[in-house]
Amino acid sequence: MHGVCFVFLLLAVGVASAGSIYIAEYEYNADLNVYVTDYEYQADASIWVCDYDYQADGEDCIWYFCDYDYQADVSIHYVDYEYQADLKVFFCDYEYQAEWEDTSPWMKRLH
């Protein structure tokens, strides 16, 4: 059942841009479980966090964290272990570094 819900989620997320992100406190309130890696090569995507929501419009790898779930395109929940994650991310320092890894199965599926 979880797999069916997740496939439906991907279709729903595909309609929205993935730029505005809400951090859900609980896993069952989130669209995606996210694990933050220590190194860029371990991640599915390098994410740059912007200051304004318009900067993230239409961008999968540029995220704007909003305060309320109704403002978000996608809600995420941070997990403690890599095996729990639907998506592994690395937070980069500069906008030009934000990109999908070539081998990522998630590439262009969030947008």
N, C-alpha and C positions, 0 to 999 in steps of 0.2 A: 504494500500500500504506500509506503514511504517513497518508493521509486516512482510510482505513478504520479503522486503529488509533486515530486521534484520535476518530472518531465513537464507537467502542467505549469509549474512555476517558471521553468525556462521559457516556455512559450509566452507566458504573460510578461516576463521580464524583457523578452525580445521586443515587445511593443514599446516599452518605455526606455528612455535613456537611463543608463546606470550611474549617472553623475551624482545625484543627491542620495546620500546614505544616512540611514538611521540605525543606531546601535541598539538592538533589542537586548533587554536584560536576560531573557530566557530563550532557550533554543526553540521552543515551540512557537514563539512570536516572530521568528526570523525567517526570511526567505532563503538565506544562505548561511552556512556555517563557515567561518573564515579563520584560518590559522595564519599568524604572522611569523614569517621565517626570519632567521638571523642574517641570511645572505641572499643576495639577488638570484643567484643561480638555483636556489632551492624553490623559488616561487613560480607560480603560474603567471603572475603579473606583477610588474613594478607599479606601485600606486603613488601618485603625487597628490597631496591634500591641498586644495586651494582655499582662498579666503572668501570667495563670493560664489553664490550658486550659479550665476550665468557662465562662469569659467568652466563649469563641469558639464554644461549642456551638450548632449550627444557624445560624450566621451566615456568610454569604459574604464580607462586607467587614470582618470582625473576625478577625484572624489571631493565632494563638499558634504561635510557632516552637518545635518540639520537637527533641530531640537525636538521635533515631533514626528511621529511615524506617518501622519497624513501628508507631510511635506516631502516625504522620501519617494524616490523611484524604487529603491530596494532597501529592505531592512536586513541587517546582518547580526550575527551573534559570534563573538570571539570564543573559540574553543582552545583548550589547553594542549591538545595533542594533535599531531598532523593527521593521524588516521581518522579523526572525527570530522575533518574539514571537507567541505565541498569545493572550496577554493583556497589556494595558498597564495598569500601576498607578501610583498616586501615594500616597505614605505621608503621611497627615494627622496632625495633632497631637492631635486630640480625638476621642473616640468618636462624638459626635454628627455629625461630618463624614464618617464612614464610610458610603459609599453607592455604588450603581451610577449611572453617568451615564445620562440618559434615552435616549440614542441607542446604547447599547451592545448589540451582538448577543449578548453573554454573559449578559445580565441573567437571573437566576433559573435559569441552566443549570448552575451549579456546585453548587447546593444541591438 
